[in-house]
Amino acid sequence: GAGRDITFDAVDLALAIPDFTGPARLTGSAMVSGQKVGVSAEVGVFSAFTEGRVVPLTLEATAGKAVAGFSGRGGWQPMVAEGALDADLSDLAAVAAVFGAAAPDLPAGLGRETLALSGALTLDGSGAVFLRSASIRADGNELTGDLDLKPGKDRPLLTARLSAPAL
């Protein structure tokens, strides 16, 4: 949508489906826009997943030292998910490189050294994303609360109810 190209090189994927009605596992790596990334995913019932049904699901993605993981359940027709999200995004340079962007120059205390996010993630099938009991850790500071990201006609709408001790 932004006219930005994201390139994938040196793609190496392995898919294991020992039983069509059992679990399936995908592992792989690639160079994405010049940044090495890794991915692993497991679906609990491969046959149900191929039909778009909701199944047990775990995902993990890495870029540099950044790691994002999800454990719960999900489906793709429509795109729905519900489970625990845990992400360490402290290697912002690697994360930004995946999207062909420069890392933001965050101030000390607001994520310059460490940046992590966790909470109960829900994708509801309409394009909306909800994060409940969220914890955002930026250096020595922590924000907790709920975040909603909903699609909009002209742009997405982010609503957050967050609290923090002294920053």
Salt bridges, closest charged atoms under 4 A:
GLU42 OE1 - ARG25 NH1 3.69
GLU51 OE1 - ARG53 NH1 2.76
GLU82 OE1 - ARG73 NE 3.19
ASP105 OD1 - ARG112 NH2 3.76
ASP148 OD1 - ARG132 NH1 2.65
ASP148 OD2 - ARG161 NH2 3.52
